[in-house]
Amino acid sequence: MELLEIHGSYTSAKSVTPKQFKASDYLKNQHIFLKRLADLLDCDSKAGALVDMQIANLEMAIEEVSK
């Protein structure tokens, strides 16, 4: 049995299946992360404002890619 090392742990080579991500999937994952981060940050702080602006940019990019 052939073993592959993935992120520091070993797994059987037969159990590994490659995943195909589209650009919209990648952007949606980033959007989810930033939404969760925005919930933790104060919206009046500079970091909170930057995260909110990035969320708006991601929403526009998701719309463009989804067309």
SVG drawing of the C-alpha trace seen along z (x, -y; Angstrom):
<svg xmlns="http://www.w3.org/2000/svg" viewBox="-25 -53 29 55">
<polyline fill="none" stroke="black" stroke-width="0.4" points="0.0,0.0 1.4,-3.4 1.2,-6.2 1.0,-9.9 1.9,-12.6 -0.7,-15.3 -0.2,-18.2 1.8,-16.1 -0.4,-13.0 -0.2,-9.9 -3.0,-8.4 -3.6,-5.7 -3.0,-6.8 -6.2,-5.1 -8.4,-7.1 -7.1,-10.5 -9.3,-12.0 -8.4,-15.3 -10.9,-18.1 -11.7,-20.5 -12.5,-24.0 -14.0,-26.7 -13.2,-30.3 -16.7,-30.9 -16.1,-28.2 -12.8,-29.8 -14.5,-33.3 -17.4,-31.9 -15.0,-30.3 -13.3,-33.6 -16.6,-35.3 -17.7,-32.9 -14.4,-33.5 -14.7,-37.2 -18.3,-37.2 -17.3,-35.3 -14.4,-37.6 -16.6,-40.6 -18.9,-39.2 -15.9,-39.1 -14.6,-42.6 -15.9,-45.9 -17.4,-47.6 -16.2,-51.0 -12.5,-49.9 -10.2,-50.3 -9.9,-46.5 -13.6,-46.1 -14.0,-48.7 -11.4,-47.0 -13.1,-43.6 -16.5,-45.2 -15.0,-46.7 -13.4,-43.4 -16.7,-41.6 -18.3,-44.1 -15.5,-43.5 -15.9,-39.8 -19.7,-40.0 -19.1,-41.9 -16.4,-39.4 -18.7,-36.4 -21.5,-38.1 -19.0,-38.6 -17.7,-35.0 -21.2,-33.5 -22.4,-35.1"/>
</svg>
